[in-house]
Every structure is written in structure tokens, then in C-alpha cells.
Amino acid sequence: MSEQKRAVIELLVPIQTYLEAGVHVGTHFCTKSMRKFVYRMKPDGPYILDIRKTDERIRVAAKFLARYEPQEVLAVTARTYAFKPVQKFSEVTGARAIIGRFIPGTLTNPSLPYYVEPEVILVSDPRIDQQAIVEAAEVGIPVVAFASTDAKLSNVDLVIPGNNKGRRSLATLYWLLARQILRERGEIAPDADLEIPIDEFEAPKVVPR
């Protein structure tokens, strides 16, 4: 068996699933922190992420998040195309979710009515979800983050490289992470799929007015 075929078999899904969703497509800018996750750069296009590293980090993140009680995990996103993926991720795994604007003090001010005390947070984009990351760092909560090539990883403890801007990519990433968490918990078999397909994780397209 060739190395290429062996690599395909070992991925969580066929490589075509990743490619068709655009999970590998980064931005036209790459930070120093994200260079180790880059496969190559197109001469006239964006940086391309290494799918094998994305796949590997989904496994690592799932194993890490599965150690916590479901309600101790808080998924946060202010990115519109991640609203539905995060909602579905929360439904499937039992995690809590904050979708939309992250109100300052949510993790740091116990006197506020919306104050929460998670054990770990998951964010869709270190750039957009910076407020949540800063507050998590203040109170010692570990941060898992999906990150594209333009991300700065200050206070991020575990990064999952991937296209965190596209609708299909975000759906695929959250679906895979949710499935792998359930596998790690033993709630589904190691080779079982979710009952909910990837399509149901995908946000509707926003059409400019």
C-alpha cells in the first residue's frame, strides 16, 4: 500500500470531504504562529493548510474536550457562519454555547446575571472571539480554537488549523469535532457517524441587501 493511500485511510473522513468543504483554504496572510500548519502557498492565491495536521488536531482536541463534563464546555462564536455549527455542536455534545456578541465580564464578573464558569472554552476564530479568550486567560480557563492562517494564538492552548470563515468548512469542522468527542466518550462506536449529517451543521448563506 502506498503512503498516499495509507494517509487517506487514516483520516477521519475521506480527504475529498475536506477538500470539497474548503477546510484547507487559508487566507492571503500567515502569522508566524500558523506557519507550521501550512502545506504551501499558491503563487496567486491563499496559503493552503495541511489537512493531515487539521485531522490530527481534531483528534487531539476531541480527546481533550471529552475529559470534561459536557456542560463544562463552553462554545463561543461571534462569526455569523459559525452560529449554526456551534448550535448543532452544542446540541450534539451537550456543551453550552454563547452565539453572537460576547458580553464583557461573562467569564470574569460573578455579579453579572449572564456570568458563567466553564472549565474550557472552544472558539471559532481567535481574532473575532478575542474578548472570550482574554477573559478565559484571566481566570485560567484553557482555550481550544479553530484558526486560519491569519490567526494570532496568544492565550490559545490548543489550535485546530482550518478554514474558519467558509460555511461548509465550519460545518465540517464542528461536525467532525462533535463526532470525535462522542467517540472518545464512548457514546457512539469508534467508527460510527452522527445521526445528524454535515448539511444540518451548515449555516444559510448570507445574501447582501
C-alpha positions, -999 to +999 in steps of 0.1 A: +000+000+000+014+034-009+020+061+017-007+083+000-033+056+002-024+049+038-027+086+047-062+088+031-074+057+051-062+071+084-081+104+080-113+109+099-131+114+066-120+109+030-097+137+020-122+147-007-146+157+021-121+181+035-112+195+001-147+199-012-156+218+020-125+241+016-112+232+050-076+235+037-081+271+023-064+297+044-061+334+039-036+356+019-017+363+051+000+339+075+012+347+110+043+332+125+023+311+148+004+294+120+033+287+096+038+252+110+003+242+098+008+255+063+013+230+034+021+255+007+012+289-007-004+294-041+016+319-062-015+339-069-037+328-040-041+320-003-020+298+019-030+262+019-033+244+053-021+208+058-052+186+060-033+159+079-025+184+107-061+196+108-072+160+111-047+152+138-056+183+158-093+174+157-085+141+173-063+157+199-089+184+207-117+158+209-097+137+233-090+168+255-126+181+254-141+146+262-123+147+296-148+174+307-184+170+316-205+182+287-219+213+305-184+223+315-175+230+279-185+265+265-185+270+227-183+307+218-186+324+184-192+358+171-188+347+135-222+346+116-214+315+096-204+297+128-238+303+146-255+272+133-224+249+135-219+259+172-256+255+179-256+220+165-223+212+182-239+222+215-270+201+209-250+170+199-223+172+226-242+188+255-219+218+256-231+253+265-229+280+238-227+317+235-236+328+200-232+364+188-217+392+209-197+381+239-206+405+266-176+417+287-175+401+321-192+369+311-163+348+325-148+373+350-176+391+368-197+369+392-221+397+399-234+397+364-266+378+356-250+362+325-218+351+343-207+315+336-180+293+349-169+268+323-139+246+326-128+250+290-139+272+261-140+265+223-139+294+199-144+297+162-118+324+155-091+339+178-094+372+160-132+377+164-136+359+197-107+377+213-128+390+243-137+355+253-100+344+250-087+373+271-113+366+299-105+329+298-068+337+303-076+360+332-094+332+351-072+303+340-096+286+316-080+267+287-089+277+252-093+255+222-096+274+189-103+269+152-078+291+134-069+301+099-036+313+087-042+349+098-047+340+135-026+351+164-025+325+190-019+344+222-036+326+251-048+298+229-039+264+244-049+241+216-053+252+180-072+233+153-060+247+119-087+251+093-108+275+072-129+291+099-146+316+075-164+294+050-199+280+057-192+244+045-158+243+062-171+255+096-199+229+093-174+202+085-150+211+113-177+213+140-194+181+128-161+162+129-152+175+163-186+167+177-185+132+162-150+126+176-159+138+211-188+113+212-165+086+200-140+095+228-167+094+254-179+060+242-213+074+234-210+061+198-188+034+184-152+043+172-163+040+136-199+054+139-212+085+124-235+111+138-272+107+131-272+144+120-254+149+087-229+177+080-255+196+060-275+202+091-245+219+106-242+244+077-254+279+081-276+295+055-258+318+030-260+354+039-271+374+009-261+411+010-290+435+006 
